[in-house]
Amino acid sequence: IARGIIDSLKPGLVQLGGVWPPFPQILYLSGVWNDFLLYSGLSGTVISIASATLATFFIAKLTLSLTKSKLVTLTSTAVLILNPSFLYMSVVPMSEVPFIAFVIISTYFLYRWVELKNPIYLPLAAFGALLATLTRYEGLFLPIFSVIVIALEGTISKEKLENIKGYIFLYASPAFAGIFLWLIYNQVIFGNLFHFVLGETSTYSRAAGDLSGSLTKGNIINSLKSYFDGANLNMGVISLGLTAFATMLTVILHQRKYLVPIILFSSLIVFSIISLFFGASDIFTYSNSTYLYNVRMGLFIAPLVAVSYASLSKNKIILVIISLLFVGQAYLLFSKPPITLQEPLNSSVLEKGIKQSELVAWLQSHPTDGKTLISFIANQTVVFDARITLKEVISEGSGNYWSNALAYPNNQAKRVIISPMAGDILWQTTQLNKHYLDGYKESYTNKYFQVYDLVKNDKLKTVETIQPTETMKKLQTSPTETSCDYTIQVGDSLWRIAKNKLGKGSYSTKIIELNKDTYFDLPTIHPGRKIVIPCT
């Protein structure tokens, strides 16, 4: 994603897309310009290592402020930094460790405000929350829970109402700025404030289109079980048991100073479970599946576990017991590869992973001299692994090149790569239009991938706006199903319109086909704009 901002058919901030929060991609810009740093992963690994260092430093600062004990601080910090899943994620170019670092930083400064009532700590806590919300969606509840903590602390401390309002304003103004900026970005780029939730590429919309095999959607028991299964695989049953006990004890005994980090760190868990319940994400473990998926989400409980160890260490005897329990848990976790490493290893040995490796080897030995049409949603890793130059790729982020290619690929691309599955819009298009790949020959195929190369097209030119050829004109004037006008509503996406009006989200390609001559911005849509859709 970050490389596409500076190197693609449509470079610019639009390449941040509307699926993932933008801050990790912005951080990665420091290194993705260089091929070695990009393909070795160093451009992202450096960010993760720096973030792990910050997370370690601030969890130590937090627990030292809470306990005033260096020994307890050492044990609690070790719970985080010596966790094998955290260690592994600290050296891979992903957003989990930077996110955990920002959450810990925000929590530390908010606790310092509670402890000292120095207003300077509120904007510092807010800045951490801002970065957390722009890094992962799990951070969206952090500023909300923080405002609740500020209001409760002000009330318990019998502060004047005006002071409480001032504290909340001082924190909330910068803390919620990240959410506000992300909404504005989605409105400006995609014409919809909530494109990241309702857009065609969002997890929620894909789930609504029956693309998700979610076991948790609408089932709170399964949602809880899936999350804590993932947490157990990352942190271990001993740590989870101690965390549950420490949390209950803190609430029962009204230990205010520990309640602050417990409440704030719990916001990540609450959001994750709600996300599972509404089908916006999935966690697959061996208890509910034959493979692993998204188990790293369970690592977000790590800061809460570290603080829980600290809250239980009331004296030296208990500290020794807690330390021994930690050593036992660490031994169990280190006795096998970390679950965050098992997940990608599991994927690589699955049949599809093997077939993708074979495809990549073929692509590298059979390069094309033109553009490649491929769905990033379905096959982004193929582009990366095969080292295909992004300026030679037409995908969902290519704007009008993509929407034109969905109608007439042989005027845009010399090669088409498809995965025969519901998540690949190109495959959906071939199912709806049997002539879509006319002029192409199948060059490579296996169970999971198909590659088609253009036989010959002397007039091939990849442009944003194409003029209809004689063949196109015949297609446009040939009998088609009756069409009806439709005005795009706030919250609409092509997938959602097709699902609601035509009964199947994959029929969004029919809507694109009907509007190809008048609306070259599809699949980006704007509320208030009129389009035509099939009447039935």
Secondary structure, DSSP 8 states (H G I E B T S, - for coil): -HHHHHSSSS-SGGGG-SSS-SHHHHHHHHHHTSHHHHHHSHHHHHHHHHHHHHHHHHHHHHHHHHH--HHHHHHHHHHHHT-HHHHHHTTSS-SHHHHHHHHHHHHHHHHHHHHH--TTHHHHHHHHHHHHHTT-GGGTHHHHHHHHHHHHHHHHTT--HHHHHHHHHHHHHHHTHHHHHHHHHHHHHHS-TTHHHHSTTSHHHHHHTT----SSTT-HHHHHHHHHHHHHHHH-HHHHHHHHHHHHHHHHTT-HHHHHHHHHHHHHHHHHHHHHHTTS---B-TTTSSS-BSGGGGGGGHHHHHHHHHHH--SHHHHHHHHHHHHHHHHHHHTS--HHHHHHHHHHHSHHHHHHHHHHHHHHHS--SS-EEE-HHHHHHHHHHTT--GGGEE-GGGTHHHHHHHH-GGGT-SEEEE-SSTT-HHHHHHHH-TTTTTTEEEEEE-SS-EEEEE---TT----SS----HHHHHHHHS----EEEEE--TT--HHHHHHHHHS-GGGHHHHHHHTTTT-TTTTS--TT-EEEEE--
